[in-house]
Amino acid sequence: MKNLMNVSALPKVVKYVETQHHGIQSQSLSRYAIGYILRGTKHIYDGDKRQTLTKGDLFYLGIGHHYEENVPEAGQPFEQILFYYTPSDLQRILIHLNITYGLNITNEHSCENCRNRAHIAMPAWSAVRNFFIGTNSYLRDGEIRRDETAENIKMTELIYLIASHEGCCLKSKLLSNVDSTKENFEQTIYDNIFKDVSIEDLARLTHRSLTSFKKEFRRYFQMPPHKWYIRQRLMHSRLLLISTSKSISEIGVECMFPNTSHFIKLFKKEYQMTPAAYRNRHIATLVTGAPAAVRETEEVREAL
């Protein structure tokens, strides 16, 4: 998948095909996304927890950074379709569905999964599977990308299928995206993960008082700003450790830690091993073929 930052220059419906396995990749989204796996396997990482998706699975990705691994099938490429949208897109479609078709949308579903994770995945129900099979035919011919009207019609159809479905995490996440204020707040937060900014600077950038900023941050991310930023930087450092040959000190600097010893201390507290040990264990698993610890499915450890 490509890095998505320039919203105005991008289509709303895209099919991605990957013929090679590139390992774990960091992706940064500037819009919300709903996707569907056509072929192959997709892993989405959150701390030390890995969620695995296969053909026929539906997923949601929030604004910000995601760590993903797309694995082609034997002899066949990995394929997925993604729909990208903004709160204004969503609000326009929901109003249209209400006025034109009298769709009364309610959502009583709420769980820890919805509140605490930036991605959601579930098996697609039959109507959605059929929808994506049809969309794939359009994309094969390039019709949607050349026709903005067709693109908007398909987006409206997808939103209808989800909004009219019974309560679930995907529907809950979708309907929470109507708030454009939340989108702007989140985008500012994610844009500054790897910048040297203080909490006071972030409050100013989001046009809030320090007290209001901290309260709103906790409401969106379920933890104080300082702890959340450390966790995001440690997650990225882990990706760099297993996907690059950069030194420990270089990775610490790139992930905005003040010095190497501080980086090692925080990493060990979060993952119960030093960065060097983590890298060596990953290398060992590549040699022996044993499942890598980074690929184990386990509960996300509590952030620092």
Secondary structure as UniProt FT lines:
FT   HELIX           7..9
FT   STRAND          13..18
FT   STRAND          25..29
FT   STRAND          32..39
FT   STRAND          41..46
FT   TURN            47..48
FT   STRAND          49..54
FT   TURN            55..56
FT   STRAND          57..61
FT   STRAND          64..71
FT   TURN            74..75
FT   STRAND          78..85
FT   HELIX           87..101
FT   HELIX           112..116
FT   STRAND          119..123
FT   HELIX           126..141
FT   HELIX           143..146
FT   HELIX           148..163
FT   HELIX           169..176
FT   TURN            177..178
FT   HELIX           180..191
FT   TURN            192..194
FT   HELIX           199..205
FT   TURN            206..207
FT   HELIX           210..221
FT   HELIX           225..243
FT   HELIX           248..254
FT   TURN            255..256
FT   HELIX           260..271
FT   HELIX           275..288
FT   HELIX           293..295
//
